[in-house]
Amino acid sequence: MRLEINIYNIDNNMLTYNYNESLRGVILEKLRVVNPELSKIYHDDPKHIFNFSQILGRSHSNQYGIHIKRGVLFISSLEKEFISNIIKSFLKNPLFEINNNGSTTRFATSNMRIIDNYNNKSNVKLITLSPIILKLKDENKFLAINSESNDSDIDTWLNTLKYSIKSRYMYFTNDEINNLEIKIDKNDFKTKYIKIKNQRYLCSDGTIDISAEPKLIRFINDVGLGMKLKFGFGFMEESNK
């Protein structure tokens, strides 16, 4: 289930980069206000997962951060209870603030809606709304691709992504996925570094074509791709291009 939240910047302050950890804290605190037990479960238990996008909207940026006057935030989860409690909390108090790198940016919620576009689709083109973090299985090596990546690096990235999708789906559903096809154009991809808890991660932004059973498409929509999902990475949206 996915929630779309329209927000606006109250103080007109700039939002500093690498704010995902702070935004994660906002979401868990919103949940704690209305359901402390559920908030603790989602904080501690890997079996309970949520994800969220970057704050999207018209913006301008400089070396310190980005300025967004009005934007959209997406939050998703496999469980309706999580989304319903988040809605309840934002209705109770539409204000929130992101504290990051000594800077505070305050936002207010204007409206919300639940969206569901993936029920019966077996093929989708997905674009990253937050970058994908992947790590090579059994090795402490992070993977990313861009227009200069060679065929071997792309194959490794794709195989690692497929393994991640299948193993995560099995972990959460106890169900196997046999049919999964992923296609990319490396020219659609860019590599970047992001920071979580003072650690830098190599990651990728781009567009992915996925063919799979509709139940897996929905799962990806609710959960995301790659690692650090609860910190708002690997959040995907269907591309209209």
C-alpha positions, 0 to 999 in steps of 0.5 A: 500500500502506498500513501501520497502526501502533499506538503509545503515548506513553512519557513522557506528554509533550504533542506540539506542533503542526506536527510533520509535518516532524519525523515525516517525518524519523522515517520517513526515518530508520527507512528509512535504518537498514535501507536507506540507499540507498532512504531517500536516493532517497525523500528526493531523488527526486520519482518516489518518493513516500510519505505519512502521516497525523496521529497519531490517537487520543483526545486533549486539547489546549491552545494549545501542542499535543495529548496522545495517550496511545495512537494510530494512525499510517498510512504509505502508498506506491506501492511495496511495498519502501518499506512492507516496509522500514519494517516491518522497521525498526520491528520492529528498533527500535519506539521513535521520538521526535518533536522539535519546537519544543524539545519531545521526545515519545517513542513506542513501536510496539505492533503493525502491519498492512497494510490494503487496502480499495480494490481494486475500488471505483469510488466512495468517500467520503474524509475527510482524516486530514491537511489538503489543500494546493492551489495555483492552477496557475501562480499563487502562491495557495493555495486552501482552502474552508469553509462560507462559501465562494462557488460560484466559490471552490468550483469553482476548488478542485474544478477545481484538485484534479481537475487535480492528481489527473490530472496526478499520476496521469499523472506516476507511471503514464504513463496517462490518467484520463478519468472523474473526478467529485468532489462535496463539501458545503462545510459539511463543510469547515474552513480552517486554517493549517499550518506547514512549515519556518517557512512557513505554508500555507492548507489544508482539512479535509473529506469528499470523494465521488470516483467514478473507475476503481478504479485511481485510487481505489487511487492516491489511497489510496496517495499522497493529495491536493494538495501536500506529500504527503511531509510528511504532507498530503492523507492520506485515509481512507474515511469510514464515515458 
